[in-house]
Amino acid sequence: HGDEWIARPDRIGEPAVVTVTVDIDGSRRQVASTGFMVRRLPDPAPYITITDQAGNKVRYRGSKPIAKSQLMQAQGVEAAIDDNLLDVNYRVLGFETLFFDSMGNAMPELSDGPRFSSRQREAFKRLSRGKRFFISRVRAVGPDGVERDISPMEVIVN
């Protein structure tokens, strides 16, 4: 991919060697070789793709106010590692939203896979300014094929 490379090592926790060879006029020559320890991918973070006021798609990661209209337009929950070192997308398998009524009773609602369910959307409609809910029990699978339970996120409606 130009200046990007994707490595898929066989085993985690063991040394791996990357060897670079060049093919010049049919002759192959090794130009570099380096070893490194293979680590498990870190857990991704959940996010909701929203459209900002300029029309750009942005990743809302929670803990700050979001416009109710942006929440209503969102499709569901996604997950990725995008920490300026790695850029790895995960496939969300499911999640639940956790709302609290005026008496403090928890009201969980299950998603429709990675998408918000109709029951979750109905709960969004009832949220007033300043109310919050949690997206929890997010299950996602990465390119390594490992299914993970990832961190919850708090959503605050503006």
C-alpha positions in Angstrom: 0.0 0.0 0.0 2.7 2.6 -0.8 4.2 3.5 2.6 1.8 1.3 4.6 2.3 -2.3 5.5 0.0 -4.8 7.3 1.6 -7.7 9.1 -0.4 -10.7 10.2 1.9 -12.8 12.4 1.0 -16.4 13.3 1.7 -16.2 17.0 1.5 -13.5 19.7 4.2 -13.1 22.3 7.0 -14.5 20.2 9.7 -12.8 18.1 9.1 -12.2 14.5 11.5 -11.2 11.8 10.8 -8.9 8.9 13.1 -9.2 5.9 13.2 -6.8 3.0 14.4 -8.0 -0.4 14.6 -6.3 -3.7 14.3 -7.7 -7.2 16.7 -5.9 -9.6 16.8 -7.3 -13.1 15.7 -10.7 -12.0 18.2 -10.9 -9.1 16.8 -10.9 -5.6 18.9 -9.4 -2.8 18.2 -9.0 0.9 18.6 -5.3 1.9 17.4 -5.4 5.5 16.2 -7.6 8.3 14.9 -6.7 11.7 13.3 -8.6 14.6 10.5 -7.4 16.9 8.2 -8.9 19.6 4.6 -9.5 18.4 2.0 -8.0 20.7 -1.7 -8.5 20.9 -3.7 -5.6 19.4 -5.0 -3.2 22.1 -8.7 -2.9 22.6 -10.5 -0.5 20.3 -12.6 2.4 21.5 -16.3 2.7 20.6 -17.6 5.7 18.8 -20.7 7.0 17.0 -20.2 8.5 13.5 -22.0 11.9 13.4 -22.1 14.7 10.9 -20.8 18.0 12.3 -22.1 21.5 11.4 -19.7 21.7 8.4 -21.1 18.4 7.0 -18.0 16.4 7.9 -18.2 12.9 9.3 -16.6 12.8 12.8 -16.2 10.2 15.5 -18.1 11.1 18.6 -16.4 9.2 21.5 -18.7 10.4 24.3 -18.3 12.3 27.6 -19.2 15.7 26.0 -22.6 17.0 24.8 -24.0 15.9 21.4 -26.9 17.5 19.6 -30.0 15.3 19.8 -30.5 15.7 16.0 -27.0 14.3 15.5 -27.8 11.3 17.7 -31.0 10.7 15.9 -29.2 10.6 12.5 -26.5 8.2 13.7 -26.8 4.6 12.5 -25.1 2.8 15.4 -21.9 2.1 17.2 -18.5 1.4 15.6 -15.1 0.7 17.1 -11.5 1.4 16.1 -8.0 1.9 17.2 -7.0 5.2 15.8 -4.2 6.5 18.0 -1.9 8.1 15.4 0.2 4.9 15.5 -2.4 2.3 14.5 -5.5 2.7 12.3 -7.5 -0.5 12.8 -11.2 -0.8 12.3 -13.2 -3.4 14.3 -16.6 -4.9 13.5 -19.2 -4.3 16.2 -21.3 -7.4 16.9 -23.7 -5.8 19.4 -24.1 -3.5 22.4 -26.7 -2.3 24.8 -27.8 1.2 25.8 -28.5 1.9 29.5 -31.0 4.6 30.4 -32.1 5.6 33.8 -35.7 6.7 34.6 -36.7 9.5 37.0 -36.6 7.0 39.9 -33.0 5.9 39.1 -34.1 2.5 37.7 -31.8 1.1 34.9 -33.5 0.4 31.6 -31.2 -1.6 29.3 -32.0 -1.9 25.6 -30.3 -4.3 23.2 -29.0 -3.2 19.8 -29.8 -4.7 16.4 -26.2 -5.9 15.8 -24.1 -2.8 15.3 -27.1 -0.6 14.6 -29.4 1.2 17.0 -32.7 -0.8 17.5 -36.1 0.8 17.1 -36.5 0.6 20.9 -33.2 2.5 21.4 -34.3 5.1 19.0 -37.6 5.6 20.8 -35.6 6.1 24.0 -33.5 8.7 22.3 -36.6 10.7 21.3 -37.6 10.9 25.0 -34.2 12.3 26.1 -34.3 15.9 27.2 -31.4 18.4 27.2 -28.6 17.5 29.7 -29.7 13.8 30.0 -27.2 11.1 29.6 -27.1 7.4 28.9 -24.4 4.8 28.5 -23.5 2.5 25.7 -22.1 -0.7 27.3 -21.4 -4.3 26.7 -20.0 -3.5 23.3 -18.7 -6.6 21.6 -16.4 -6.2 18.6 -14.1 -8.4 16.5 -10.9 -7.1 14.9 -8.8 -8.3 12.0 -7.1 -10.7 14.3 -10.4 -12.6 14.6 -10.5 -12.1 18.4 -13.9 -11.1 19.9 -13.6 -8.5 22.7 -15.8 -6.8 25.2 -14.7 -3.1 25.0 -15.1 0.0 27.2 -18.4 1.7 27.6 -19.1 5.2 26.6 -21.2 8.0 28.1 -23.5 10.0 25.8 -24.7 13.4 26.9 -27.6 15.0 25.0 -27.3 18.7 24.4 
